[in-house]
Amino acid sequence: MVAEVLANNVYCYPFQQVVTGYLNKYPTPLEKNVTSITTVEEQIDPATGVVYRRRIATCNNVIPSFLRKWSILKISNIYMEEESWLDMKARVMNLKSRCLTWARYASMNEESVYRESKHNPNWTEFSQKGSIKITGAGYLNCVLEKFAQTFLKQGAKKSIAVMEKVMEEKYGSPVS
């Protein structure tokens, strides 16, 4: 089984501000589970101007203690890889994220897009699709996928709320 999560939001801020806010939002006291973000690669395509970044996020392990009875789950940090392609001319940023920590046992992926709104150039539309598939845990696959799906749904909502707060603190009230 594959568990999926969808999230959408419109930020009432211009694209440039949202991208800047996104690239600088972690770490923040608003989200204590993301402890660091490290840029490990950055390139600019000279022909298109598209900026490619690869970043690694270090996150606290949020797996409930009753599931940490298995040694593979008894770790303090989880590592996520994020790749992004920022095209300022087209006013779009595409992102792909995946979990590095348990790659042998699970595939956890997110694809996100930030783009200038077609309805208002001072707004930015956000969409995200996440999926998780766990293998190798037998009958626990479904239980772990359900936990992960619930966690991803909550995480998407929290990430949007953190982003809204970061934007408001940095740029003031949203643009109508």
Secondary structure as UniProt FT lines:
FT   STRAND          3..11
FT   HELIX           15..23
FT   TURN            29..30
FT   TURN            32..33
FT   STRAND          34..44
FT   TURN            46..48
FT   STRAND          51..60
FT   HELIX           65..67
FT   TURN            68..69
FT   HELIX           71..73
FT   STRAND          77..87
FT   TURN            88..91
FT   STRAND          92..99
FT   TURN            101..105
FT   STRAND          106..116
FT   TURN            121..122
FT   STRAND          124..134
FT   TURN            138..139
FT   HELIX           140..171
//
